[in-house]
Amino acid sequence: MGILLQEVTLFRQEKGLWDVLIVNDEITAIAPNLPESDHLVIPGQAKLLVPGFVDLHTHLREPGFTAKETIASGTLAAAKGGYVRVCAMPNTLPPPDTPEQVRALRQLITAQAHIPVEIIGAATKQRAGINASNAADLGLAGVVALSDDGSGIQNQQVLETVLQQCRQADLPYFSHCEDAQLSQDGIFANTIPAESEFLPLSRELNLVQKTGARYHLCHVSTHQGVALIQEAKEQGLPVSAEVTPHHLVLNAEEITEWTGLYKVNPPIRSPQDQAALIAGLKDGVIDCIATDHAPHTQAEKDQPPAEAPFGFSGIELAFPLLYTELVLTGKIALAPILTALILKPRQLIRLPQPSLGLQVGEPANLTLIDLATAQTVNSANMVSQGKNTPFLGKKLYGWPILTVVTGKIVWHKEGVFHAEL
């Protein structure tokens, strides 16, 4: 028995509705009016079926911070958001800075995760920025990248060693690019200047040119950062960049009440920065959209901004935000959004590339999206333990209603079909 998705819309030039048959873990047929046989039939009702999203930047918080999130709750939230794979950032306790820690984390993931999780190893021991981790050993243990995300490596000699090791191990370095002296004690954009991102970025790109390491810039937030990445690409350097949904859809002039819910690092910046991020995504300077999903407890976020932690819970809301605020408003077409959520993330961690319009024989890692029905963001409906989003109460379109990973339904909206899972 397989799964038959009836009358779905595919991201193709051809008009019309298609049936998509999944048997075992792959797509086995795409055609109108496929026979139902004894398959589990799911009415598509003209909703959009695409390859599932991949997030390069998720904080699952486990081990060490399970009051904020767990592997189980975080990956279920990801599945609800239409994601079929996430990369777990290493700011956990302990961080995955040795093969033993990577293997221990892999055991937790195997036991608890609802979708596949890739591990990003800590670039330095204990993420302290002092002693480089052994990239070769971590690569053999199965990490897909190295990062000290949550803080930038401040010592240039240490960073050069990390990049040299990444080059030798053929691993990308994911940079949280921040000059800690310039951003020290800052809360929002008025106290975390743009220079805290683009000045260290310029220095780090010089080291990329020197070492030849693959370099990925996390959560770019400034127009100067976009320009530097564009220049590095024009020089042929092996660089890529990601932007978050919240930096694409928010700017500082639109925010009237600066509570802890708006505290994120890097901060929400100016309309000029926002416009540069959208333009960079349109023209491919920015490769990926990554959520930087950063769940916290309500008590933490309810504190005054100076005490509240940085970060938004966002993986459940990413596509609806992008679709409602960017696509429906005409700021950007759907194609570059899908490319940045589906194709480029897979490319950067060397996963097989699906077709946006789907093809027979491809793995059945799929997301069915309702583009037409509005839903209001409500903390009671969020499955992440972190409800810390400034978008509560916002009406959004483009909600995923079904997520399939290797032919298995990992999340579905109630009422999508009538059958026992």
C-alpha positions as CSV (number, residue, x, y, z in Angstrom):
1,M,0.0,0.0,0.0
2,G,1.2,3.5,-0.8
3,I,0.0,7.1,-0.3
4,L,-1.9,8.7,-3.2
5,L,-2.1,12.5,-3.1
6,Q,-5.0,13.4,-5.4
7,E,-5.4,16.5,-7.5
8,V,-2.5,18.6,-6.2
9,T,-0.9,21.6,-7.8
10,L,2.8,21.1,-8.7
11,F,5.3,23.9,-9.1
12,R,5.4,23.5,-12.9
13,Q,4.6,25.7,-15.9
14,E,1.9,23.2,-17.0
15,K,-1.5,24.0,-15.6
16,G,-3.8,21.4,-14.2
17,L,-4.0,19.1,-11.2
18,W,-1.9,16.0,-10.7
19,D,-2.0,12.8,-8.7
20,V,1.2,11.8,-7.0
21,L,1.7,8.2,-5.8
22,I,4.2,7.4,-3.1
23,V,5.3,3.8,-2.6
24,N,7.8,2.9,0.1
25,D,10.1,5.9,0.2
26,E,9.9,7.4,-3.3
27,I,7.6,9.0,-5.8
28,T,6.5,6.2,-8.2
29,A,3.9,7.9,-10.4
30,I,2.8,11.4,-11.3
31,A,-0.2,11.7,-13.6
32,P,-3.9,12.8,-13.6
33,N,-6.4,10.3,-12.3
34,L,-4.2,7.6,-11.0
35,P,-6.1,4.5,-9.7
36,E,-6.9,4.5,-6.0
37,S,-6.2,0.8,-5.5
38,D,-5.7,0.1,-1.8
39,H,-3.6,3.2,-1.2
40,L,-4.1,5.7,1.5
41,V,-5.9,8.5,-0.4
42,I,-5.4,12.1,0.6
43,P,-7.4,14.7,-1.3
44,G,-5.1,17.5,-2.5
45,Q,-7.8,20.0,-3.3
46,A,-5.5,21.9,-5.6
47,K,-3.0,22.6,-2.8
48,L,0.7,23.1,-3.6
49,L,2.9,20.0,-3.3
50,V,6.7,20.7,-3.2
51,P,9.8,19.0,-1.9
52,G,10.1,19.5,1.8
53,F,12.1,22.4,3.3
54,V,15.6,22.0,4.8
55,D,16.7,24.3,7.6
56,L,20.5,25.0,8.0
57,H,20.1,26.7,11.3
58,T,17.9,25.3,14.1
59,H,18.4,25.4,17.8
60,L,17.0,22.2,19.3
61,R,18.4,23.0,22.8
62,E,19.0,19.4,23.8
63,P,21.1,18.4,25.6
64,G,21.3,21.0,28.4
65,F,18.3,23.3,27.9
66,T,15.3,21.1,27.6
67,A,13.0,23.7,29.4
68,K,13.3,25.7,26.2
69,E,13.0,22.9,23.6
70,T,13.7,19.2,23.1
71,I,14.8,17.2,20.1
72,A,11.3,15.7,20.0
73,S,9.4,19.0,20.3
74,G,11.7,20.9,18.0
75,T,11.6,18.4,15.2
76,L,7.8,18.1,15.5
77,A,7.6,21.9,15.2
78,A,9.9,21.6,12.1
79,A,7.7,19.0,10.5
80,K,4.6,21.2,11.2
81,G,6.5,24.0,9.4
82,G,7.0,21.8,6.3
83,Y,10.6,20.9,7.1
84,V,11.9,17.4,6.2
85,R,15.4,17.9,7.6
86,V,17.1,20.4,10.0
87,C,20.7,21.1,11.0
88,A,21.1,21.4,14.8
89,M,23.4,24.2,16.0
90,P,26.0,23.3,18.6
91,N,25.2,25.7,21.4
92,T,24.0,22.9,23.7
93,L,25.5,21.7,27.0
94,P,27.7,19.9,26.4
95,P,28.4,21.0,22.8
96,P,29.2,18.5,20.1
97,D,33.0,19.2,20.1
98,T,34.3,15.7,20.2
99,P,33.4,12.5,18.3
100,E,32.1,11.1,21.5
101,Q,29.7,14.0,22.0
102,V,28.6,13.8,18.4
103,R,27.8,10.1,18.8
104,A,25.9,10.8,22.1
105,L,23.8,13.4,20.4
106,R,23.2,11.1,17.4
107,Q,21.8,8.5,19.9
108,L,19.4,11.2,21.3
109,I,18.3,12.2,17.7
110,T,17.8,8.6,16.7
111,A,15.6,7.9,19.7
112,Q,13.5,11.1,19.6
113,A,13.6,13.0,16.3
114,H,10.5,13.1,14.1
115,I,12.5,14.1,11.0
116,P,16.2,13.7,10.1
117,V,18.6,15.9,11.9
118,E,22.1,16.8,10.8
119,I,24.7,17.8,13.4
120,I,26.8,20.9,13.2
121,G,29.9,20.4,15.3
122,A,31.4,23.0,17.6
123,A,34.3,24.8,15.9
124,T,36.1,25.3,19.1
125,K,36.3,23.4,22.4
126,Q,33.3,24.1,24.6
127,R,32.5,26.9,22.0
128,A,34.9,29.0,24.0
129,G,36.7,30.4,21.0
130,I,40.1,29.5,22.3
131,N,41.1,26.1,21.1
132,A,40.0,24.7,17.7
133,S,38.1,21.4,17.7
134,N,39.5,18.6,15.6
135,A,37.6,19.1,12.3
136,A,38.8,15.9,10.8
137,D,37.6,13.8,13.7
138,L,34.3,15.6,13.8
139,G,33.9,15.1,10.1
140,L,34.5,11.3,10.4
141,A,31.9,11.3,13.2
142,G,29.3,12.7,10.8
143,V,28.9,16.4,11.3
144,V,28.0,18.4,8.2
145,A,29.7,21.7,9.2
146,L,31.4,23.5,12.1
147,S,30.2,26.6,13.9
148,D,30.4,28.4,17.2
149,D,27.0,29.9,16.5
150,G,25.7,32.0,19.3
151,S,29.0,33.8,19.4
152,G,31.6,34.6,16.9
153,I,35.2,33.5,17.1
154,Q,37.0,36.7,18.1
155,N,40.6,35.6,17.9
156,Q,41.7,35.7,14.3
157,Q,44.5,33.1,14.8
158,V,42.0,30.7,16.2
159,L,39.6,31.3,13.3
160,E,42.4,30.8,10.8
161,T,43.2,27.4,12.4
162,V,39.5,26.5,12.3
163,L,39.2,27.5,8.6
164,Q,42.4,25.6,7.7
165,Q,41.1,22.5,9.4
166,C,37.7,22.9,7.7
167,R,39.5,23.1,4.3
168,Q,41.4,19.9,5.0
169,A,38.3,18.1,6.3
170,D,36.2,19.5,3.4
171,L,33.6,20.9,5.9
172,P,32.0,24.3,5.6
173,Y,32.4,26.8,8.4
174,F,29.1,28.4,9.5
175,S,30.0,31.9,10.9
176,H,28.1,33.8,13.5
177,C,29.8,37.0,12.5
178,E,29.9,39.4,15.3
179,D,32.5,41.7,16.9
180,A,31.8,41.2,20.6
181,Q,33.4,44.4,21.6
182,L,31.3,46.5,19.2
183,S,28.0,44.7,20.2
184,Q,28.8,44.4,23.9
185,D,25.8,44.9,26.2
186,G,23.7,45.8,23.1
187,I,20.0,44.9,22.9
188,F,18.5,46.2,19.7
189,A,19.9,47.8,16.5
190,N,20.4,51.2,18.2
191,T,23.0,49.6,20.5
192,I,24.3,46.7,18.3
193,P,25.7,48.7,15.3
194,A,25.9,47.4,11.8
195,E,29.7,47.5,12.1
196,S,29.6,44.6,14.6
197,E,28.6,42.5,11.6
198,F,30.3,43.9,8.5
199,L,33.7,44.7,10.0
200,P,34.4,41.2,11.3
201,L,32.9,39.8,8.0
202,S,35.5,41.7,6.0
203,R,38.3,40.2,8.2
204,E,36.8,36.7,7.9
205,L,36.5,36.9,4.2
206,N,40.2,37.7,4.0
207,L,40.9,34.5,5.9
208,V,38.6,32.6,3.5
209,Q,40.8,33.9,0.6
210,K,43.9,32.8,2.5
211,T,42.7,29.3,3.5
212,G,40.3,28.4,0.7
213,A,37.8,27.1,3.2
214,R,34.1,26.9,2.4
215,Y,32.4,29.7,4.4
216,H,28.7,30.2,5.1
217,L,27.5,33.4,6.7
218,C,24.7,32.9,9.2
219,H,21.8,35.3,9.5
220,V,23.1,38.3,7.5
221,S,21.3,41.4,8.6
222,T,23.1,44.5,7.1
223,H,23.2,45.9,3.6
224,Q,27.0,46.2,4.0
225,G,27.1,42.4,4.7
226,V,25.2,41.7,1.6
227,A,27.6,43.8,-0.5
228,L,30.6,42.0,1.0
229,I,29.2,38.6,0.2
230,Q,28.5,39.8,-3.4
231,E,32.0,41.0,-3.8
232,A,33.4,37.8,-2.4
233,K,31.3,35.7,-4.8
234,E,32.5,37.9,-7.7
235,Q,36.0,37.1,-6.7
236,G,35.3,33.4,-6.9
237,L,35.6,32.7,-3.1
238,P,33.7,29.6,-1.8
239,V,31.1,31.6,0.2
240,S,27.4,31.4,0.8
241,A,25.0,33.2,3.0
242,E,21.6,32.8,4.7
243,V,18.9,35.2,5.8
244,T,16.2,34.6,8.4
245,P,12.4,35.1,7.7
246,H,12.3,37.7,10.5
247,H,15.0,39.9,9.0
248,L,13.2,39.7,5.6
249,V,9.7,40.7,6.9
250,L,10.5,43.2,9.8
251,N,12.4,46.5,10.0
252,A,13.0,48.7,13.0
253,E,10.9,51.6,11.9
254,E,7.7,49.4,11.9
255,I,8.2,48.2,15.5
256,T,6.5,50.5,18.1
257,E,7.0,48.6,21.3
258,W,10.4,47.1,21.9
259,T,9.7,44.3,24.3
260,G,11.8,41.2,24.9
261,L,9.8,39.4,22.1
262,Y,11.6,41.6,19.6
263,K,15.1,40.9,21.0
264,V,17.1,38.8,18.5
265,N,20.7,38.6,17.5
266,P,21.5,40.1,15.0
267,P,18.9,42.7,15.7
268,I,16.0,43.8,13.4
269,R,17.6,46.6,11.4
270,S,16.6,49.5,9.1
271,P,14.3,49.5,6.1
272,Q,17.5,50.0,4.0
273,D,18.9,46.8,5.4
274,Q,15.6,44.9,4.9
275,A,15.4,46.1,1.3
276,A,19.0,44.9,0.7
277,L,18.2,41.5,2.1
278,I,15.2,41.1,-0.1
279,A,17.2,42.2,-3.1
280,G,20.1,39.9,-2.2
281,L,17.7,37.0,-2.0
282,K,16.1,37.9,-5.4
283,D,19.4,38.0,-7.2
284,G,21.0,35.0,-5.5
285,V,23.7,36.8,-3.5
286,I,21.9,35.3,-0.5
287,D,21.6,31.6,-1.0
288,C,19.3,30.3,1.7
289,I,16.5,31.2,4.1
290,A,17.3,29.7,7.5
291,T,15.0,30.1,10.5
292,D,17.5,30.5,13.3
293,H,14.7,28.9,15.4
294,A,15.7,29.9,18.9
295,P,13.0,28.8,21.5
296,H,13.0,30.2,25.0
297,T,10.6,29.9,28.0
298,Q,7.9,32.5,28.4
299,A,9.4,33.5,31.8
300,E,12.7,34.3,30.1
301,K,11.2,36.4,27.4
302,D,8.8,38.2,29.8
303,Q,11.8,39.8,31.5
304,P,12.8,43.4,30.6
305,P,14.7,43.5,27.3
306,A,18.1,44.0,29.0
307,E,17.6,40.6,30.8
308,A,15.6,38.7,28.2
309,P,17.6,36.2,26.0
310,F,18.0,36.8,22.2
311,G,16.0,34.8,19.8
312,F,12.7,34.0,18.1
313,S,10.8,30.7,17.9
314,G,10.2,30.5,14.2
315,I,10.3,27.2,12.4
316,E,6.5,26.6,12.4
317,L,5.9,30.1,11.0
318,A,8.6,30.5,8.4
319,F,6.9,29.7,5.2
320,P,3.5,31.4,6.1
321,L,5.5,34.6,7.0
322,L,7.4,34.6,3.8
323,Y,4.4,33.8,1.6
324,T,2.1,36.4,3.3
325,E,4.6,39.2,3.8
326,L,6.7,38.9,0.7
327,V,5.0,36.9,-2.0
328,L,1.4,38.1,-1.6
329,T,2.6,41.7,-1.3
330,G,4.6,41.4,-4.6
331,K,8.0,42.0,-3.0
332,I,9.4,38.7,-4.3
333,A,8.2,35.8,-6.4
334,L,7.5,32.3,-5.0
335,A,10.4,30.7,-7.0
336,P,13.3,32.3,-5.2
337,I,11.6,31.6,-1.8
338,L,11.3,27.9,-2.7
339,T,14.8,27.8,-4.1
340,A,16.2,29.2,-0.8
341,L,14.2,26.8,1.3
342,I,14.5,23.7,-0.7
343,L,17.4,23.6,-3.2
344,K,20.2,25.7,-1.9
345,P,20.3,24.3,1.6
346,R,20.5,20.8,0.2
347,Q,23.3,21.9,-2.1
348,L,25.4,23.4,0.7
349,I,25.3,20.2,2.8
350,R,25.6,18.0,-0.3
351,L,22.2,16.3,-0.2
352,P,20.6,15.1,-3.5
353,Q,18.7,17.8,-5.4
354,P,15.0,17.3,-6.0
355,S,13.1,19.1,-8.7
356,L,10.8,21.9,-7.5
357,G,8.1,20.4,-9.7
358,L,8.8,16.8,-8.5
359,Q,9.7,13.9,-10.7
360,V,9.1,10.1,-10.6
361,G,12.0,8.3,-8.8
362,E,12.7,11.1,-6.4
363,P,12.6,10.5,-2.6
364,A,9.2,11.2,-1.1
365,N,10.2,14.1,1.2
366,L,7.3,16.4,0.5
367,T,5.2,19.3,1.9
368,L,1.6,20.0,1.0
369,I,0.8,23.7,1.4
370,D,-2.5,25.5,1.7
371,L,-1.9,28.9,0.0
372,A,-5.5,30.0,0.2
373,T,-6.6,29.7,3.8
374,A,-5.7,32.2,6.5
375,Q,-4.8,31.2,10.0
376,T,-3.9,33.4,13.0
377,V,-0.7,32.7,14.8
378,N,-1.7,31.4,18.2
379,S,0.7,30.2,20.9
380,A,-1.8,27.5,21.9
381,N,-1.4,25.9,18.4
382,M,2.4,26.0,18.4
383,V,4.0,22.6,19.1
384,S,7.5,24.1,19.8
385,Q,8.0,24.6,23.5
386,G,9.1,28.1,22.7
387,K,6.2,30.4,22.0
388,N,8.5,33.4,21.8
389,T,7.5,35.1,18.5
390,P,6.6,38.7,17.8
391,F,4.1,37.4,15.3
392,L,1.4,36.2,17.7
393,G,-2.0,37.4,16.6
394,K,-0.9,37.9,12.9
395,K,-3.1,36.5,10.2
396,L,-1.0,34.5,7.7
397,Y,-1.6,32.4,4.5
398,G,0.5,29.5,3.2
399,W,0.3,27.0,6.0
400,P,1.8,23.5,5.5
401,I,-0.9,20.9,6.1
402,L,1.0,17.6,5.5
403,T,4.7,16.7,5.7
404,V,6.1,13.4,4.4
405,V,9.6,12.1,5.1
406,T,10.9,9.1,3.1
407,G,7.3,8.1,2.4
408,K,6.0,8.4,5.9
409,I,3.6,11.0,7.2
410,V,5.4,12.8,10.0
411,W,2.9,15.6,10.5
412,H,-0.6,16.4,9.2
413,K,-3.2,19.0,10.0
414,E,-6.3,17.4,11.6
415,G,-8.9,16.6,9.0
416,V,-6.6,16.4,6.0
417,F,-7.6,12.8,5.5
418,H,-9.8,10.2,7.2
419,A,-7.7,7.2,8.1
420,E,-5.7,5.7,10.9
421,L,-2.0,6.4,10.7
